[in-house]
Amino acid sequence: MTAFGSERAREWISRASAIDPDDPQYLYHVACGYTKLGDIELALDLLERSLPRSGPELQSWVKHDSDFDALRTHPRYRNLLDLIK
């Protein structure tokens, strides 16, 4: 992603957060975006906020969504998966 593309993505994330920043699905999708942008810790922060309040469908997506491939070996991600088994 180009610097312009990254900046634009962050702008859209910021705009979307004004709508419903505590919605688990919003947090999930923003975590996907931040993972793609390389902001791993921020993505994990959002997943930690969203997963305890999300349903089984969203929890299943976290386990298999290719957007989170960059997180798979991270200890915090592994801990999240342990919480939703």
C-alpha positions in Angstrom: 0.0 0.0 0.0 1.3 3.4 -0.9 1.8 6.2 1.7 -1.2 7.9 0.2 -3.2 4.8 0.4 -2.3 4.3 4.0 -3.1 7.8 4.9 -6.5 7.6 3.1 -7.3 4.3 4.9 -6.6 5.9 8.3 -8.8 8.8 7.3 -11.7 6.5 6.5 -11.2 4.6 9.7 -11.3 7.8 11.7 -14.6 8.8 9.9 -16.2 5.5 10.6 -15.2 5.6 14.3 -17.5 8.6 14.7 -20.6 6.5 13.9 -20.4 3.7 16.5 -17.0 3.2 18.0 -18.0 0.5 20.4 -19.8 -1.8 18.0 -18.1 -5.2 17.9 -18.4 -5.5 14.2 -17.0 -2.1 13.6 -14.0 -2.9 15.9 -13.5 -6.2 14.1 -13.4 -4.5 10.7 -11.1 -1.7 11.8 -8.8 -4.3 13.4 -8.6 -5.9 9.9 -7.7 -2.5 8.4 -5.0 -1.8 11.0 -3.6 -5.3 10.5 -3.2 -4.6 6.8 -1.6 -1.2 7.6 0.9 -2.9 9.9 -0.5 -1.5 13.2 -0.5 -4.9 14.9 -0.7 -3.7 18.5 -3.6 -1.4 17.7 -5.4 -4.2 15.8 -5.0 -6.5 18.8 -6.3 -3.8 21.1 -9.5 -3.6 19.1 -9.9 -7.3 18.9 -9.5 -7.5 22.7 -12.3 -4.9 23.0 -14.7 -6.5 20.5 -14.4 -10.3 21.0 -15.8 -10.5 24.5 -19.0 -8.7 23.3 -19.3 -10.4 19.9 -21.4 -13.4 18.8 -20.1 -16.8 17.7 -20.1 -15.8 14.0 -17.7 -13.0 14.5 -15.5 -15.1 16.8 -15.3 -17.8 14.2 -14.3 -15.2 11.6 -11.4 -14.1 13.8 -10.0 -17.6 13.7 -10.1 -17.9 9.9 -10.0 -14.4 8.4 -6.9 -14.1 6.2 -6.8 -10.4 7.1 -5.3 -11.5 10.4 -2.6 -13.7 9.0 0.0 -11.2 10.2 -1.3 -11.7 13.8 -1.3 -15.5 13.9 2.0 -16.0 15.6 1.6 -13.0 18.0 1.1 -14.2 21.7 -1.8 -11.7 22.2 -3.6 -13.2 19.2 -3.1 -16.7 20.5 -4.4 -15.6 23.9 -7.5 -14.2 22.2 -8.1 -17.5 20.4 -7.9 -19.3 23.8 -10.6 -17.1 25.2 -13.1 -17.8 22.5 -12.7 -21.6 22.2 
